[in-house]
Structures are given as structure tokens and as C-alpha cells.
Amino acid sequence: MRILCDTNVVLDVLLRREPWYADGLAIFKAGDDNHCTCCLSALSLANIFYVGRRQVGIERSRAAIGNLLDRFEIVPVDRVTLEIANAMLGSDFEDNIQSACAVLARTNFIVTRDPGGYQHSRIAAITPGELRERMRTAWSGGAIEPT
């Protein structure tokens, strides 16, 4: 399974934002354990650094970006991506870019806390909790519970 993680899911893990932290962490662990391939758009990296720098400083933000580069498959944002996003019906251009990245990366799902923002996406958007439940069912025994 291939998934594209929305920026909010990654920030929930990096900033340990409750009540979403455990579900996001389970997704990171699933990727680490090769239960799925976790993708992240290049746009997300810029946004994560911007938010992180303001909340935890430059050094921790750079370390987090390095960690993400090691863990995630990075989907580029180029002219084609932007043209696809611009042609989409959704009113949030950032969500359209994420959706275009998900299509180009051939993912099965976009994992986000805001599935409503992806109503016009060709890739289904589900919450981290929904993905976690799907994985728990697929790999019975709770193989992706957070540590």
C-alpha cells in the first residue's frame, strides 16, 4: 500500500499534538516496518519546516526534515504537478497540490485530518485513524501499534 501523508498528520507526530499523535505515529511505524510506503510532497517539507521553525527552532526543524527525508518517499512539485492541481475543482490550492502529488505518486490513499478538503480528489482521503484501523484489520494482531 502506498499513502501520501498530508502536512497536518506529519506535524501531529513531530509536535506530539494530541489527540492525533498516536494515530500519526502508528503510520510512521507502519512505514518504518515496510507495511506501507509513506510519501510526502515536497510542498509539505517546506510547510513543516516553516511551522516547526516557529515552534521548536531552526535546529530541531532541520533535524526533523532530515528524519523525514530518510523515512518518506518525497514526491516532487513541478510544473506538471501545479498544472494538474490548478485544473482541479477544489477551492484550496494546497490540497489540490497534495492531491496531484498523490495521483502522480500512484498512492492508494491521502491520509489527512481533513478528508473533506479532498472531495474532488481522484485518490480517496481518509483519516489517520481510518488507515490505522484498515491496517490493524489487514495485519491482525495490531502489528502497527505505536511504541
DSSP file (Angstrom, degrees, kcal/mol; ACC not computed):
  #  RESIDUE AA STRUCTURE BP1 BP2  ACC     N-H-->O    O-->H-N    N-H-->O    O-->H-N    TCO  KAPPA ALPHA  PHI   PSI    X-CA   Y-CA   Z-CA
    1    1 A M              0   0    0      0, 0.0    36,-2.9     0, 0.0     2,-0.4   0.000 360.0 360.0 360.0 138.4    0.0    0.0    0.0
    2    2 A R  E     -a   37   0A   0     34,-0.2   106,-3.6   104,-0.1   107,-1.2  -0.959 360.0-179.3-116.6 133.3    1.2    3.5   -0.9
    3    3 A I  E     -ab  38 109A   0     34,-2.7    36,-3.0    -2,-0.4     2,-0.6  -0.950  23.2-143.2-130.5 151.1   -0.1    6.5    1.0
    4    4 A L  E     -ab  39 110A   0    105,-2.4   107,-2.9    -2,-0.3     2,-0.5  -0.972  22.4-144.8-109.9 120.5    0.5   10.3    0.8
    5    5 A C  E     - b   0 111A   0     34,-2.6    36,-0.5    -2,-0.6   107,-0.2  -0.723  13.1-131.6 -86.4 129.4    0.6   11.9    4.3
    6    6 A D    >>  -     0   0    0    105,-2.9     4,-1.4    -2,-0.5     3,-0.8  -0.395  27.1-106.9 -72.6 156.5   -0.9   15.4    4.5
    7    7 A T  H 3> S+     0   0    0      1,-0.2     4,-2.6     2,-0.2     5,-0.2   0.866 116.5  59.2 -53.8 -41.8    1.2   18.0    6.3
    8    8 A N  H 3> S+     0   0    0      1,-0.2     4,-2.0     2,-0.2    -1,-0.2   0.848 102.5  52.8 -62.4 -33.8   -1.1   18.1    9.3
    9    9 A V  H <> S+     0   0    0     -3,-0.8     4,-1.4   102,-0.3    -1,-0.2   0.918 111.0  46.1 -67.3 -42.9   -0.5   14.4   10.0
   10   10 A V  H  X S+     0   0    0     -4,-1.4     4,-2.8     1,-0.2     5,-0.2   0.917 112.0  50.7 -67.0 -43.1    3.2   14.8   10.0
   11   11 A L  H  X S+     0   0    0     -4,-2.6     4,-2.7     1,-0.2     6,-0.3   0.868 103.9  59.8 -62.5 -35.3    3.1   17.9   12.2
   12   12 A D  H  <>S+     0   0    0     -4,-2.0     5,-2.1    -5,-0.2    -1,-0.2   0.899 112.2  39.5 -58.2 -39.8    0.9   16.0   14.6
   13   13 A V  H ><5S+     0   0    0     -4,-1.4     3,-1.0    -3,-0.2    -2,-0.2   0.953 117.1  46.8 -74.7 -51.0    3.7   13.4   15.1
   14   14 A L  H 3<5S+     0   0    0     -4,-2.8    -2,-0.2     1,-0.3    -3,-0.2   0.859 122.5  35.7 -62.4 -35.8    6.6   15.8   15.1
   15   15 A L  T 3<5S-     0   0    0     -4,-2.7    -1,-0.3    -5,-0.2    -2,-0.2   0.357 105.9-125.9 -98.8   4.6    5.0   18.3   17.5
   16   16 A R  T < 5 -     0   0    0     -3,-1.0     2,-0.5    -4,-0.2    -3,-0.2   0.911  39.7-175.0  51.3  48.9    3.3   15.5   19.5
   17   17 A R    >>< -     0   0    0     -5,-2.1     4,-1.2    -6,-0.3     3,-0.6  -0.642  20.9-108.9 -81.2 122.4   -0.1   17.1   19.1
   18   18 A E  T 34 S+     0   0    0     -2,-0.5    -1,-0.0     1,-0.3     0, 0.0  -0.684  89.6  19.2 -92.0 148.4   -2.9   15.4   21.0
   19   19 A P  T 34 S+     0   0    0      0, 0.0     4,-0.3     0, 0.0    -1,-0.3  -0.926 127.5  49.4 -94.0  17.1   -5.2   13.7   20.4
   20   20 A W  T <> S+     0   0    0     -3,-0.6     4,-2.0     1,-0.2    -2,-0.2   0.573  82.7  90.8 -94.5 -11.1   -3.8   12.9   17.0
   21   21 A Y  H  X S+     0   0    0     -4,-1.2     4,-2.9     1,-0.2     5,-0.2   0.892  83.7  50.8 -56.4 -49.4   -0.3   11.9   17.9
   22   22 A A  H  > S+     0   0    0      1,-0.2     4,-2.0     2,-0.2    -1,-0.2   0.897 111.1  47.7 -61.9 -43.0   -0.8    8.1   18.4
   23   23 A D  H  > S+     0   0    0     -4,-0.3     4,-1.2     2,-0.2    -1,-0.2   0.920 114.9  46.2 -65.4 -42.1   -2.6    7.6   15.1
   24   24 A G  H  X S+     0   0    0     -4,-2.0     4,-2.0     1,-0.2     3,-0.3   0.914 110.8  52.3 -65.0 -42.7    0.1    9.5   13.2
   25   25 A L  H  X S+     0   0    0     -4,-2.9     4,-2.6     1,-0.2    -1,-0.2   0.874 104.3  57.2 -61.6 -37.6    2.9    7.7   15.0
   26   26 A A  H  X S+     0   0    0     -4,-2.0     4,-2.1    -5,-0.2    -1,-0.2   0.860 106.1  50.6 -61.7 -35.0    1.3    4.4   14.0
   27   27 A I  H  X S+     0   0    0     -4,-1.2     4,-2.2    -3,-0.3    -2,-0.2   0.923 109.1  50.1 -69.2 -44.1    1.6    5.4   10.4
   28   28 A F  H  X S+     0   0    0     -4,-2.0     4,-2.6     1,-0.2    -2,-0.2   0.936 112.3  48.4 -56.3 -46.1    5.2    6.4   10.7
   29   29 A K  H  X S+     0   0    0     -4,-2.6     4,-2.4     1,-0.2    -1,-0.2   0.883 107.2  55.1 -64.9 -38.6    5.9    3.0   12.3
   30   30 A A  H  <>S+     0   0    0     -4,-2.1     5,-2.9   114,-0.2     6,-0.9   0.905 110.8  46.2 -60.9 -40.5    4.0    1.2    9.5
   31   31 A G  H ><5S+     0   0    0     -4,-2.2     3,-1.6     3,-0.2    -2,-0.2   0.927 111.3  51.0 -65.6 -44.9    6.3    2.9    7.0
   32   32 A D  H 3<5S+     0   0    0     -4,-2.6    -2,-0.2     1,-0.3    -1,-0.2   0.857 111.9  48.1 -59.5 -35.9    9.4    2.0    9.1
   33   33 A D  T 3<5S-     0   0    0     -4,-2.4    -1,-0.3    -5,-0.2    -2,-0.2   0.304 115.6-116.3 -89.4   8.6    8.3   -1.6    9.2
   34   34 A N  T < 5S+     0   0    0     -3,-1.6    -3,-0.2     2,-0.2    -2,-0.1   0.765  78.3 128.1  61.5  28.6    7.6   -1.7    5.5
   35   35 A H  S   <S-     0   0    0     -5,-2.9     2,-0.3     1,-0.2    -4,-0.2   0.688  83.5  -0.6 -80.5 -20.1    3.9   -2.3    5.9
   36   36 A C  S    S-     0   0    0     -6,-0.9     2,-0.6    -9,-0.1    -2,-0.2  -0.972  74.7-110.4-157.0 164.6    3.3    0.6    3.6
   37   37 A T  E     -a    2   0A   0    -36,-2.9   -34,-2.7    -2,-0.3     2,-0.6  -0.925  32.1-151.8-102.3 120.0    5.2    3.2    1.6
   38   38 A C  E     -a    3   0A   0     -2,-0.6    35,-2.7    33,-0.3     2,-0.3  -0.820  13.1-168.6 -97.0 124.4    4.7    6.6    3.0
   39   39 A C  E     -ac   4  73A   0    -36,-3.0   -34,-2.6    -2,-0.6     2,-0.4  -0.783   6.4-170.2-110.7 155.1    5.0    9.5    0.6
   40   40 A L  E     - c   0  74A   0     33,-2.4    35,-2.7    -2,-0.3     2,-0.1  -0.993  23.7-121.0-144.1 134.2    5.3   13.2    1.3
   41   41 A S  E  >  - c   0  75A   0    -36,-0.5     4,-1.3    -2,-0.4     3,-0.5  -0.450  21.4-123.1 -74.9 150.9    5.0   16.1   -1.1
   42   42 A A  H  > S+     0   0    0     33,-2.5     4,-1.4     1,-0.2     5,-0.1   0.846 113.8  62.0 -59.2 -33.2    7.9   18.5   -1.4
   43   43 A L  H  > S+     0   0    0     32,-0.3     4,-2.1     1,-0.2    -1,-0.2   0.894  98.3  56.0 -59.1 -40.7    5.4   21.2   -0.5
   44   44 A S  H  > S+     0   0    0     -3,-0.5     4,-3.2     1,-0.2     5,-0.2   0.890 101.2  57.0 -60.7 -39.9    4.8   19.6    2.8
   45   45 A L  H  X S+     0   0    0     -4,-1.3     4,-2.3     1,-0.2    -1,-0.2   0.917 107.9  47.2 -59.3 -42.9    8.5   19.7    3.7
   46   46 A A  H  X S+     0   0    0     -4,-1.4     4,-2.2     1,-0.2    -1,-0.2   0.920 115.0  46.0 -64.0 -43.3    8.6   23.5    3.2
   47   47 A N  H  X S+     0   0    0     -4,-2.1     4,-2.4     2,-0.2     5,-0.2   0.885 111.6  51.6 -67.6 -38.5    5.4   23.9    5.3
   48   48 A I  H  X S+     0   0    0     -4,-3.2     4,-3.0     2,-0.2     5,-0.2   0.919 110.9  47.9 -64.7 -43.7    6.6   21.6    8.0
   49   49 A F  H  X S+     0   0    0     -4,-2.3     4,-3.0    -5,-0.2     5,-0.2   0.922 111.1  51.6 -62.3 -43.1    9.9   23.5    8.3
   50   50 A Y  H  X S+     0   0    0     -4,-2.2     4,-1.3     2,-0.2    -2,-0.2   0.938 116.2  39.1 -59.7 -49.4    8.1   26.8    8.4
   51   51 A V  H  X S+     0   0    0     -4,-2.4     4,-1.5     1,-0.2    -2,-0.2   0.930 117.5  49.9 -67.6 -45.3    5.7   25.7   11.2
   52   52 A G  H  X>S+     0   0    0     -4,-3.0     4,-3.8    -5,-0.2     5,-0.9   0.900 105.6  55.9 -61.6 -42.6    8.5   23.8   13.1
   53   53 A R  H  X5S+     0   0    0     -4,-3.0     4,-0.8     1,-0.2    -1,-0.2   0.881 109.8  46.8 -58.2 -38.7   10.9   26.7   13.0
   54   54 A R  H  <5S+     0   0    0     -4,-1.3    -1,-0.2    -5,-0.2    -2,-0.2   0.801 122.6  34.2 -73.4 -28.7    8.4   29.0   14.7
   55   55 A Q  H  <5S+     0   0    0     -4,-1.5    -2,-0.2    -3,-0.2    -3,-0.2   0.817 137.1  10.6 -98.8 -34.1    7.5   26.4   17.4
   56   56 A V  H  <5S-     0   0    0     -4,-3.8     4,-0.4     1,-0.2    -3,-0.2   0.424 105.4-106.3-129.0  -0.4   10.7   24.5   18.1
   57   57 A G     X< -     0   0    0     -5,-0.9     4,-1.6    -4,-0.8    -1,-0.2  -0.113  35.9 -72.5  96.5 166.7   13.5   26.4   16.4
   58   58 A I  H  > S+     0   0    0      2,-0.2     4,-2.9     1,-0.2     5,-0.2   0.908 122.5  53.2 -67.8 -45.2   15.7   26.0   13.4
   59   59 A E  H  > S+     0   0    0      1,-0.2     4,-2.1     2,-0.2    -1,-0.2   0.933 113.1  42.4 -60.6 -48.1   18.0   23.2   14.6
   60   60 A R  H  > S+     0   0    0     -4,-0.4     4,-2.2     1,-0.2    -1,-0.2   0.851 114.2  53.2 -66.8 -33.6   15.1   20.9   15.6
   61   61 A S  H  X S+     0   0    0     -4,-1.6     4,-2.4     2,-0.2    -2,-0.2   0.918 108.9  48.1 -68.1 -42.8   13.3   21.7   12.4
   62   62 A R  H  X S+     0   0    0     -4,-2.9     4,-2.3     2,-0.2    -2,-0.2   0.904 111.7  50.6 -63.1 -40.6   16.3   20.8   10.3
   63   63 A A  H  X S+     0   0    0     -4,-2.1     4,-2.2    -5,-0.2    -1,-0.2   0.907 109.8  50.6 -62.8 -40.9   16.7   17.6   12.2
   64   64 A A  H  X S+     0   0    0     -4,-2.2     4,-2.5     2,-0.2    -2,-0.2   0.910 108.8  51.2 -63.7 -42.2   13.1   16.8   11.6
   65   65 A I  H  X S+     0   0    0     -4,-2.4     4,-2.6     1,-0.2    -1,-0.2   0.918 109.4  50.8 -62.2 -42.5   13.4   17.5    7.9
   66   66 A G  H  X S+     0   0    0     -4,-2.3     4,-1.6     1,-0.2    -1,-0.2   0.913 110.0  50.4 -59.2 -43.0   16.4   15.1    7.8
   67   67 A N  H  X S+     0   0    0     -4,-2.2     4,-1.7     1,-0.2    -2,-0.2   0.911 111.1  48.3 -61.1 -44.3   14.4   12.4    9.5
   68   68 A L  H  X S+     0   0    0     -4,-2.5     4,-2.8     1,-0.2    -2,-0.2   0.890 107.7  54.7 -65.7 -39.3   11.5   12.8    7.1
   69   69 A L  H  < S+     0   0    0     -4,-2.6    -1,-0.2     1,-0.2    -2,-0.2   0.844 111.2  46.6 -62.5 -32.4   13.9   12.6    4.1
   70   70 A D  H  < S+     0   0    0     -4,-1.6    -1,-0.2    -5,-0.2    -2,-0.2   0.829 121.0  36.3 -75.2 -32.8   15.2    9.3    5.5
   71   71 A R  H  < S+     0   0    0     -4,-1.7   -33,-0.3    -5,-0.1     2,-0.3   0.773 109.9  57.6 -95.0 -29.7   11.7    7.9    6.2
   72   72 A F  S  < S-     0   0    0     -4,-2.8     2,-0.6    -5,-0.2   -33,-0.2  -0.747  74.2-122.3-112.3 150.1    9.4    9.1    3.4
   73   73 A E  E     -c   39   0A   0    -35,-2.7   -33,-2.4    -2,-0.3     2,-0.5  -0.805  37.9-136.5 -81.3 124.8    9.4    8.9   -0.4
   74   74 A I  E     -c   40   0A   0     -2,-0.6   -33,-0.2   -35,-0.2   -35,-0.0  -0.748  10.0-151.7 -93.5 126.7    9.4   12.6   -1.5
   75   75 A V  E     -c   41   0A   0    -35,-2.7   -33,-2.5    -2,-0.5   -32,-0.3  -0.857  21.3-127.9 -97.7 120.6    7.0   13.5   -4.3
   76   76 A P        -     0   0    0      0, 0.0     2,-0.6     0, 0.0   -35,-0.0  -0.271   6.7-142.3 -68.4 153.0    8.3   16.5   -6.3
   77   77 A V        +     0   0    0      4,-0.1     2,-0.2   -36,-0.1    20,-0.0  -0.944  40.3 150.4-113.8 106.6    6.2   19.5   -7.0
   78   78 A D     >  -     0   0    0     -2,-0.6     4,-2.4     1,-0.0     5,-0.2  -0.550  62.9 -76.0-124.1-170.3    7.0   20.7  -10.6
   79   79 A R  H  > S+     0   0    0      1,-0.2     4,-2.6     2,-0.2     5,-0.2   0.904 128.9  51.7 -58.5 -43.8    5.1   22.4  -13.3
   80   80 A V  H  > S+     0   0    0      1,-0.2     4,-2.5     2,-0.2    -1,-0.2   0.929 110.0  49.8 -60.1 -45.1    3.1   19.3  -14.3
   81   81 A T  H  > S+     0   0    0      1,-0.2     4,-2.5     2,-0.2    -1,-0.2   0.928 112.6  47.2 -58.1 -46.2    2.0   18.9  -10.7
   82   82 A L  H  X S+     0   0    0     -4,-2.4     4,-2.5     2,-0.2    -1,-0.2   0.856 110.5  51.6 -67.3 -35.8    1.0   22.5  -10.5
   83   83 A E  H  X S+     0   0    0     -4,-2.6     4,-1.4     2,-0.2    -1,-0.2   0.907 111.0  47.9 -67.3 -41.1   -0.9   22.4  -13.7
   84   84 A I  H  X S+     0   0    0     -4,-2.5     4,-0.6    -5,-0.2     3,-0.3   0.939 113.8  47.8 -62.0 -46.4   -2.8   19.3  -12.6
   85   85 A A  H >< S+     0   0    0     -4,-2.5     3,-1.0     1,-0.2    -2,-0.2   0.897 109.2  53.1 -61.8 -41.3   -3.6   21.0   -9.3
   86   86 A N  H 3< S+     0   0    0     -4,-2.5    -1,-0.2     1,-0.3    -2,-0.2   0.796 106.2  53.9 -66.6 -28.1   -4.7   24.2  -11.0
   87   87 A A  H 3< S+     0   0    0     -4,-1.4    -1,-0.3    -3,-0.3    -2,-0.2   0.579  89.1 102.3 -82.5  -9.9   -7.2   22.2  -13.2
   88   88 A M  S << S-     0   0    0     -3,-1.0    33,-0.1    -4,-0.6     8,-0.1  -0.363  74.5-129.7 -76.0 156.0   -8.9   20.6  -10.2
   89   89 A L  S    S+     0   0    0     31,-0.2    -1,-0.1    -2,-0.1    32,-0.1   0.770  70.9 109.4 -76.5 -28.0  -12.2   21.8   -8.8
   90   90 A G        -     0   0    0      1,-0.1    27,-0.1     2,-0.1     6,-0.1  -0.084  65.0-139.5 -55.1 149.7  -11.3   22.1   -5.2
   91   91 A S  S    S+     0   0    0      1,-0.1     2,-0.8     4,-0.0    -1,-0.1   0.559  83.9  78.9 -88.9  -9.3  -11.0   25.6   -3.8
   92   92 A D     >  -     0   0    0     25,-0.2     4,-2.2     1,-0.2     5,-0.2  -0.871  62.1-165.5-104.2 105.7   -7.9   25.0   -1.7
   93   93 A F  H  > S+     0   0    0     -2,-0.8     4,-2.4     1,-0.2     5,-0.2   0.856  87.6  55.8 -61.4 -36.4   -4.9   25.1   -4.0
   94   94 A E  H  > S+     0   0    0      2,-0.2     4,-2.3     1,-0.2    -1,-0.2   0.931 108.9  46.9 -62.6 -44.3   -2.6   23.5   -1.4
   95   95 A D  H  > S+     0   0    0      1,-0.2     4,-2.6     2,-0.2    -1,-0.2   0.886 110.4  53.8 -63.0 -37.7   -5.0   20.5   -1.0
   96   96 A N  H  X S+     0   0    0     -4,-2.2     4,-2.7     2,-0.2    -2,-0.2   0.892 107.4  50.5 -63.2 -38.8   -5.1   20.3   -4.8
   97   97 A I  H  X S+     0   0    0     -4,-2.4     4,-2.6     2,-0.2    -2,-0.2   0.928 110.8  49.0 -63.6 -44.2   -1.3   20.1   -4.9
   98   98 A Q  H  X S+     0   0    0     -4,-2.3     4,-2.3     1,-0.2    -2,-0.2   0.926 112.2  48.8 -60.5 -43.6   -1.3   17.3   -2.4
   99   99 A S  H  X S+     0   0    0     -4,-2.6     4,-2.2     2,-0.2    -2,-0.2   0.916 110.3  50.1 -63.1 -43.9   -4.0   15.5   -4.4
  100  100 A A  H  X S+     0   0    0     -4,-2.7     4,-2.7     1,-0.2    -1,-0.2   0.904 110.3  51.2 -61.4 -41.0   -2.0   15.9   -7.6
  101  101 A C  H  X S+     0   0    0     -4,-2.6     4,-2.3     1,-0.2    -1,-0.2   0.908 108.4  51.9 -61.1 -42.2    1.1   14.6   -5.8
  102  102 A A  H  <>S+     0   0    0     -4,-2.3     5,-2.5     2,-0.2     4,-0.3   0.897 111.7  46.7 -62.0 -40.8   -0.9   11.6   -4.6
  103  103 A V  H ><5S+     0   0    0     -4,-2.2     3,-1.4     3,-0.2    -2,-0.2   0.952 113.9  46.5 -65.1 -50.0   -2.1   10.9   -8.2
  104  104 A L  H 3<5S+     0   0    0     -4,-2.7    -2,-0.2     1,-0.3    -1,-0.2   0.816 113.0  49.6 -65.2 -30.5    1.4   11.2   -9.7
  105  105 A A  T 3<5S-     0   0    0     -4,-2.3    -1,-0.3    -5,-0.2    -2,-0.2   0.451 109.2-126.7 -86.2  -0.5    2.9    9.0   -7.0
  106  106 A R  T < 5 +     0   0    0     -3,-1.4    -3,-0.2    -4,-0.3     2,-0.1   0.924  46.3 172.3  55.5  50.0    0.2    6.4   -7.6
  107  107 A T      < -     0   0    0     -5,-2.5  -104,-0.2    -6,-0.1    -1,-0.1  -0.463  38.1-140.9 -85.8 161.7   -0.8    6.2   -4.0
  108  108 A N  S    S+     0   0    0   -106,-3.6    16,-0.5     1,-0.3     2,-0.3   0.783  81.3   9.4 -86.9 -32.4   -3.8    4.3   -2.6
  109  109 A F  E     -bd   3 124A   0   -107,-1.2  -105,-2.4    14,-0.1     2,-0.5  -0.982  57.5-134.5-146.5 153.8   -4.9    7.0   -0.1
  110  110 A I  E     -bd   4 125A   0     14,-2.5    16,-2.7    -2,-0.3     2,-0.6  -0.969  29.1-149.2-101.5 126.8   -4.2   10.5    1.1
  111  111 A V  E     +bd   5 126A   0   -107,-2.9  -105,-2.9    -2,-0.5     2,-0.3  -0.887  36.2 141.4-103.8 118.6   -4.0   10.4    4.9
  112  112 A T        -     0   0    0     14,-2.5    -2,-0.0    -2,-0.6  -107,-0.0  -0.971  60.1-128.7-151.0 157.0   -5.3   13.6    6.4
  113  113 A R  S    S+     0   0    0     -2,-0.3     3,-0.1     1,-0.2    14,-0.1   0.499 108.3  56.4 -84.3  -4.1   -7.2   15.0    9.3
  114  114 A D    >   +     0   0    0     12,-0.1     3,-1.7     1,-0.1    -1,-0.2  -0.553  56.4 159.0-126.2  66.7   -9.3   17.0    6.8
  115  115 A P  G >  S+     0   0    0      0, 0.0     3,-1.9     0, 0.0    10,-0.2   0.796  71.4  69.6 -60.3 -26.6  -10.7   14.4    4.3
  116  116 A G  G >  S+     0   0    0      1,-0.3     3,-1.0     2,-0.1    -2,-0.0   0.758  87.7  65.4 -62.4 -24.1  -13.4   17.0    3.3
  117  117 A G  G <  S+     0   0    0     -3,-1.7    -1,-0.3     1,-0.2   -25,-0.2   0.549  99.6  53.6 -73.5  -6.4  -10.7   19.1    1.7
  118  118 A Y  G X   +     0   0    0     -3,-1.9     3,-1.6    -4,-0.2    -1,-0.2  -0.043  64.3 125.2-118.9  29.8  -10.2   16.3   -0.9
  119  119 A Q  T <  S+     0   0    0     -3,-1.0    -1,-0.1     1,-0.3    -2,-0.1   0.801  80.9  43.8 -59.8 -30.0  -13.8   15.8   -2.1
  120  120 A H  T 3  S+     0   0    0     -3,-0.2    -1,-0.3     2,-0.0   -31,-0.2   0.312  89.3 118.9 -99.2   8.1  -12.6   16.4   -5.7
  121  121 A S    <   -     0   0    0     -3,-1.6     4,-0.1     1,-0.1    -3,-0.1  -0.460  61.5-144.2 -76.9 144.6   -9.5   14.2   -5.5
  122  122 A R  S    S+     0   0    0     -2,-0.1     2,-0.5     2,-0.1    -1,-0.1   0.644  90.8  68.2 -76.6 -15.8   -9.1   11.1   -7.6
  123  123 A I  S    S-     0   0    0     -5,-0.1    -2,-0.1   -24,-0.0   -14,-0.1  -0.909  96.1-113.6-106.5 130.3   -7.4    9.5   -4.6
  124  124 A A  E     -d  109   0A   0    -16,-0.5   -14,-2.5    -2,-0.5     2,-0.5  -0.339  25.5-143.4 -63.0 138.3   -9.5    8.7   -1.6
  125  125 A A  E     +d  110   0A   0    -16,-0.2     2,-0.3    -7,-0.2   -14,-0.2  -0.910  24.9 171.6-105.9 130.2   -8.7   10.7    1.5
  126  126 A I  E     -d  111   0A   0    -16,-2.7   -14,-2.5    -2,-0.5   -12,-0.1  -0.907  32.6-105.3-132.6 160.9   -9.0    9.0    4.9
  127  127 A T     >  -     0   0    0     -2,-0.3     4,-2.3   -16,-0.2     5,-0.2  -0.413  33.0-110.4 -80.8 161.2   -8.1   10.0    8.4
  128  128 A P  H  > S+     0   0    0      0, 0.0     4,-2.8     0, 0.0     5,-0.2   0.891 120.8  54.1 -57.2 -38.8   -5.0    8.5   10.2
  129  129 A G  H  > S+     0   0    0      2,-0.2     4,-2.2     1,-0.2     5,-0.1   0.894 107.5  49.7 -63.0 -39.6   -7.4    6.6   12.5
  130  130 A E  H  > S+     0   0    0      2,-0.2     4,-2.3     1,-0.2    -1,-0.2   0.913 112.7  46.7 -65.4 -41.9   -9.2    5.1    9.5
  131  131 A L  H  X S+     0   0    0     -4,-2.3     4,-2.7     2,-0.2     5,-0.2   0.926 110.7  52.7 -64.7 -43.1   -5.9    4.0    8.0
  132  132 A R  H  X S+     0   0    0     -4,-2.8     4,-2.5     1,-0.2    -2,-0.2   0.908 110.3  48.1 -58.9 -42.4   -4.7    2.6   11.3
  133  133 A E  H  X S+     0   0    0     -4,-2.2     4,-2.2     2,-0.2    -1,-0.2   0.904 110.4  51.3 -66.4 -41.2   -7.9    0.5   11.5
  134  134 A R  H  X S+     0   0    0     -4,-2.3     4,-2.4     1,-0.2    -2,-0.2   0.913 113.6  45.2 -60.7 -42.2   -7.6   -0.7    8.0
  135  135 A M  H  X S+     0   0    0     -4,-2.7     4,-3.0     2,-0.2    -2,-0.2   0.891 109.7  54.0 -69.8 -39.0   -4.0   -1.8    8.7
  136  136 A R  H  < S+     0   0    0     -4,-2.5     6,-0.5    -5,-0.2    -1,-0.2   0.904 112.6  44.9 -61.3 -40.1   -4.9   -3.4   12.0
  137  137 A T  H >< S+     0   0    0     -4,-2.2     3,-0.6     1,-0.2    -2,-0.2   0.906 114.4  48.4 -68.8 -42.6   -7.6   -5.4   10.2
  138  138 A A  H 3< S+     0   0    0     -4,-2.4     2,-0.6     1,-0.3    -2,-0.2   0.884 121.5  34.7 -67.0 -39.0   -5.2   -6.4    7.3
  139  139 A W  T 3X S-     0   0    0     -4,-3.0     4,-1.3    -5,-0.1     3,-0.4  -0.649  93.9-152.2-115.4  72.8   -2.4   -7.4    9.7
  140  140 A S  T <4 S+     0   0    0     -3,-0.6    -3,-0.1    -2,-0.6    -4,-0.0   0.006  72.7  55.6 -48.7 147.8   -4.3   -8.9   12.5
  141  141 A G  T  4 S-     0   0    0     -5,-0.2    -1,-0.2     1,-0.1    -4,-0.1   0.479 118.5 -87.0 102.8   6.1   -2.7   -8.7   15.9
  142  142 A G  T >4  +     0   0    0     -6,-0.5     3,-1.7    -3,-0.4    -2,-0.2   0.906  62.2 172.3  65.1  42.3   -2.2   -5.0   15.9
  143  143 A A  T 3< S+     0   0    0     -4,-1.3    -1,-0.1     1,-0.3    -3,-0.1   0.648  72.2  48.0 -62.6 -15.2    1.2   -5.1   14.1
  144  144 A I  T 3  S+     0   0    0     -5,-0.2    -1,-0.3   -12,-0.1  -114,-0.2   0.096  73.3 138.4-117.2  26.2    1.4   -1.4   13.8
  145  145 A E    <   -     0   0    0     -3,-1.7  -122,-0.1     1,-0.1  -123,-0.0  -0.429  61.7-101.0 -65.5 143.8    0.5   -0.2   17.2
  146  146 A P              0   0    0      0, 0.0    -1,-0.1     0, 0.0  -120,-0.1  -0.278 360.0 360.0 -67.0 152.9    2.8    2.7   18.3
  147  147 A T              0   0    0   -122,-0.1    -2,-0.1    -3,-0.1  -121,-0.0   0.421 360.0 360.0 -99.6 360.0    5.7    2.0   20.6
